[in-house]
Amino acid sequence: MTSSIQSRLMRFLSFTIALMLFAGNFCHALTPASNIEDTNHLGTDWTISASTVIAGRHTNIGWFTINSGVSIQVQKSTLTASPWVGRLGTVEIYASTIQILGTLSASGSGPGHTNTCADGYGPGGGFRGQNGVECYGGCNESGGGGAGHGGNGKQGATNQSCLQGGVGGTNYGTAGLVTYPPSSDDNLVGSQGGASCLAANQAGSGGGSILLSGASVTISGEVVASGNNGQSNDGGNGSGGGILIDAYYLTASNVNAPGGGVSAGAGAAGGRIKLFYFLLSSGSFSVAGGDGGGCAPGANGGTGTKYQYIKPSTVALISPTDGGSSTSTAVQFDWTDTAGSSSPYSYDFQVSTSVNFVPTYFALRVSASNCTSTKTFDAGSYYWRVAGVDNWGFTSAWSTVSVLSVTPPPNIVDQDHGGSNWTISVDTEIAGRHTNIAILTINSGVTLSVKASTIP
């Protein structure tokens, strides 16, 4: 008896532990193991209410919110060689709705070292300043070159006309779209300036990269990816990073990716901002190059790029009118043209017997803003809608839904005539299976034509 009780108790404990482990794993799947790990959020909301770090690719989020007064910093890149693309130094947020009420910053999050007398990290890294003795008094070192990104970095300050400053880094990446849908391939981190040879004159790192993708993106706080300033007088400045926002509705009060400046190391270039939207309610954006400065001022960095892409507009349905009816089994549909940044345009056209469009009765992609159905409509109610599609593949929001009632004439649908007579006295079309007719009469002079097939 005692052995049996012990056995049952052990089974119970094993089941309880297994259940706890399952619950733990399930909860773990619903929340990120870390803000800096790639995470599928499984449709849950994610609200950040305390300042922290973030990095990686975060997908399938419901509502993503950074609360007011909260500062989120993208974890700095640790890369030391090409390719300069990694999980750290970048963050990608894919959500249905994004609200930035606080600050999301990737400033100085690009790759960088703490060495002196060294070229900067990154594809547009500035070159180091020269080492030497004082010529005419004032500056003993030449400044490091400013980093490039959206523009070119500038040459560092020359030491009293004796030692040339470090050469500025060049621009890289593209101003526009590289892939569809927009991805990290379109959004690169900034680069580091060149370091001077003085111990205190380390170079500034470039900005990291931020990608925000959602149907609605609202930024009432700030999103920033600026390059850091070089240290002391002569450290080269870091270039601005990359910010990409892919939304349908976008409101942005403060989005900036400027280059670093103010040291004798030359000003760095601004970064690249890329905006994809249908409706931009308001926006403030900056990709300014950084200023040169210090005891022998270097030149200002080049201005970065701001790219704006307008997605296809929502179409308006013209005919059949909402709530209208048709006696034809081959219906002609018509709607307004879409418009945006990239033609030619096409249209996704859907018809369903359900207002939720599950399942669809039929669906087509057509090149013109009208369509004649290729499928015969039986008697009943049908819902239809249209979305515009541009040359890249961006789609508009669906149009409003219209409903159409189809009542085909009895002579072109399958029909049991119930043993009655059927007399046809005018020219018309006929189709379908007609059964149980007592007497069929086609009057003299009447032409009866079989309705043509609508199957392509």
LODRENGU-341666 format. One record per residue (C-alpha): residue in three letters; x, z, y. Coordinates in steps of 0.1 Angstrom, whole numbers, plus 5000, padded with zeros to 4 digits. Example, Ala and Ser with C-alpha at 12.3 -4.5 7.8 and 13.67 -1.06 7.14 Angstrom:
REM residues 2
Ala512350784955/Ser513750714989/
END
This chain:
REM residues 456
Met500050005000/Thr502850105024/Ser504649775016/Ser501549575023/Ile501049745057/Gln504649695067/Ser504349325057/Arg501249275078/Leu502849465107/Met505949235106/Arg503748925106/Phe501849055136/Leu505049135155/Ser506448795147/Phe503248625159/Thr503248835191/Ile506948745199/Ala506248375192/Leu503248385215/Met505348555243/Leu508048295239/Phe505548015242/Ala503948165272/Gly507348215288/Asn508247855281/Phe504947725294/Cys505247925327/His508847805330/Ala507647445328/Leu505247505357/Thr507947645380/Pro511447515387/Ala514147695368/Ser516047665401/Asn515447495434/Ile518547295428/Glu517647145394/Asp515746825387/Thr512246945379/Asn508846795369/His506347035386/Leu503346905364/Gly501046865393/Thr501347225406/Asp501647315443/Trp505047435456/Thr505147655487/Ile508547775500/Ser508048095521/Ala511648225523/Ser514848055534/Thr516847925505/Val518847625492/Ile517447315475/Ala518747005457/Gly517846755430/Arg514846545422/His511446725423/Thr508546515409/Asn504846545403/Ile504146815429/Gly500646865443/Trp501047015478/Phe504647075489/Thr504947315519/Ile507847475538/Asn506247755558/Ser506747795595/Gly509947985604/Val511547905570/Ser514947715569/Ile515747525537/Gln519347395533/Val520247115509/Gln523047245486/Lys526347085496/Ser527846815474/Thr530846905453/Leu531946545446/Thr535546455453/Ala535646085444/Ser533445765443/Pro530645715434/Trp529445955461/Val526046005446/Gly525046325427/Arg522346585424/Leu523946825449/Gly524046705485/Thr520646535481/Val516946635476/Glu514046415466/Ile510446545469/Tyr507546355453/Ala504246515461/Ser500646415469/Thr500846595502/Ile503946715521/Gln503946965550/Ile507147065567/Leu506247345591/Gly509747505591/Thr513147325587/Leu514547115559/Ser518247055566/Ala520946845549/Ser523346885578/Gly526946895565/Ser525646875529/Gly527646555522/Pro530946565503/Gly533946725521/His537246895516/Thr539047175536/Asn542447005536/Thr544446915567/Cys546346585572/Ala543946415549/Asp541446125550/Gly537746215548/Tyr535546205517/Gly532845945513/Pro532445565515/Gly532845575553/Gly535345855556/Gly537445875587/Phe541245855585/Arg543646145592/Gly545346195625/Gln549146155628/Asn551546445628/Gly554346475655/Val555846655684/Glu554446705718/Cys555246415741/Tyr554146505776/Gly552546845770/Gly548946915761/Cys548146795726/Asn550546825698/Glu548446625673/Ser546346315673/Gly542646355664/Gly541146255630/Gly538945945629/Gly535145985630/Ala533245895599/Gly531045585596/His527545545581/Gly524745365600/Gly527445255625/Asn531145265627/Gly533145585633/Lys535545575662/Gln539345625664/Gly540545975670/Ala542146075703/Thr545745965708/Asn548346235715/Gln549346185751/Ser549745805743/Cys552345885717/Leu550545925684/Gln547645715674/Gly544445895664/Gly543045835629/Val541045515624/Gly537345555622/Gly535345505590/Thr533245185586/Asn529445155582/Tyr527945125547/Gly524545105530/Thr521744895544/Ala519244935572/Gly516344815552/Leu514844835517/Val517044785486/Thr514644865458/Tyr510944905453/Pro509645165452/Pro512045325477/Ser514545545459/Ser517845725462/Asp519545375461/Asp518145325496/Asn519145665509/Leu522845755510/Val524746065522/Gly527046075552/Ser530846085551/Gln533546325563/Gly535746265593/Gly539546245590/Ala541446575592/Ser544146645617/Cys547546785606/Leu547047115623/Ala546047395599/Ala542947485620/Asn541747135625/Gln539747055594/Ala537346765594/Gly533546795595/Ser531446685565/Gly528746425567/Gly525046495564/Gly523346485529/Ser520246285520/Ile516546375521/Leu513746165505/Leu510146265510/Ser507446065492/Gly503746145495/Ala500345995504/Ser500446215535/Val503546355551/Thr503346595581/Ile506446725598/Ser505646965626/Gly508947155621/Glu512246955616/Val513946735590/Val517646695598/Ala520746555582/Ser523346565609/Gly527146535604/Asn529146845610/Asn531646875639/Gly535346885631/Gln537047225637/Ser539247325666/Asn540247025688/Asp541246755665/Gly539346755633/Gly537346425627/Asn533546455628/Gly531146385599/Ser528646105601/Gly524846155599/Gly523246145565/Gly520245965551/Ile516546045556/Leu513845835538/Ile510145905542/Asp507645705521/Ala504045785530/Tyr500645625538/Tyr499845865567/Leu502945995586/Thr503146245614/Ala506746355623/Ser507746555654/Asn511446595648/Val513446375623/Asn517146345631/Ala520446215614/Pro523046215643/Gly526746195638/Gly528946495646/Gly530846515679/Val532546725705/Ser536046765690/Ala539046555699/Gly538546395666/Ala536446085674/Gly532746085674/Ala531145995640/Ala528345745635/Gly524745835632/Gly523145805598/Arg520245605585/Ile516545685588/Lys514045475569/Leu510245505573/Phe507645345552/Tyr504045405562/Phe500645245571/Leu499745485600/Leu502345665621/Ser500445925642/Ser503446035662/Gly507246065657/Ser510546165673/Phe513646015655/Ser517346015664/Val520445855648/Ala522745895678/Gly526545875674/Gly528546185681/Asp530546245712/Gly534346255712/Gly535946545730/Gly538746795731/Cys542046795750/Ala542346415747/Pro538846295741/Gly538246055713/Ala535645775715/Asn531945825708/Gly530545725674/Gly528345425668/Thr524545465667/Gly523045475633/Thr519945275622/Lys516245345622/Tyr514145125599/Gln510345115601/Tyr508244935575/Ile504444905578/Lys502544905546/Pro499544675540/Ser496444765559/Thr493244865542/Val490744575539/Ala487044575547/Leu484544435522/Ile482444155537/Ser480144015509/Pro478144095489/Thr477044365513/Asp476844725500/Gly473544775482/Gly472944405481/Ser471544215451/Ser472343885433/Thr470543665408/Ser473743485400/Thr475843575370/Ala478943435388/Val479243625420/Gln481343525450/Phe483243815467/Asp484843815501/Trp486844065522/Thr489144075553/Asp492843995552/Thr495444265550/Ala498444285573/Gly501844465573/Ser505644405574/Ser506144165544/Ser504043855536/Pro502843675515/Tyr500043915505/Ser497943945474/Tyr494944155465/Asp494044385436/Phe490344335429/Gln488344565406/Val484744575394/Ser483244855373/Thr479944985361/Ser481145335371/Val481745455406/Asn484945615394/Phe486145275380/Val486745415345/Pro486545185327/Thr486844865348/Tyr484544585340/Phe487244345350/Ala490344355373/Leu492344075389/Arg495244015413/Val494343725435/Ser496343545463/Ala493343485486/Ser490943725503/Asn488043615482/Cys487243575445/Thr484643425423/Ser484143635392/Thr485543495360/Lys483243705339/Thr479543675336/Phe477543965350/Asp474744105329/Ala471844275346/Gly472844605361/Ser474644775390/Tyr478344705397/Tyr480844875419/Trp483744685435/Arg486744755457/Val489944585469/Ala493544685478/Gly496144475497/Val499544415481/Asp502544295501/Asn505544085490/Trp507644395480/Gly504844555460/Phe503544815485/Thr499744855482/Ser497244965507/Ala494645235502/Trp491645115483/Ser488844985504/Thr485445165506/Val483445105474/Ser480444865475/Val477644855449/Leu475944535439/Ser472744495418/Val472644195396/Thr469344065383/Pro469943725366/Pro466943485364/Pro465343515329/Asn466343155319/Ile470043225319/Val470143555299/Asp469443635263/Gln465743705260/Asp463043775235/His459943595249/Gly457543805227/Gly455643505213/Ser454543365247/Asn454543015259/Trp457342905283/Thr456742615306/Ile459542495329/Ser458242285358/Val461242265382/Asp464842165379/Thr466942465369/Glu469742585347/Ile469442745313/Ala471742955292/Gly471743225266/Arg469743295234/His465943255238/Thr463943365208/Asn460343425198/Ile458843145220/Ala455343005210/Ile455542675228/Leu458342555251/Thr457342285275/Ile459742095299/Asn457441905323/Ser457941535330/Gly460541465357/Val462141805353/Thr465941825346/Leu467142125327/Ser470942175327/Val472942415306/Lys474742655330/Ala478542595330/Ser480742855315/Thr482643095338/Ile485343165313/Pro488643025325/
END
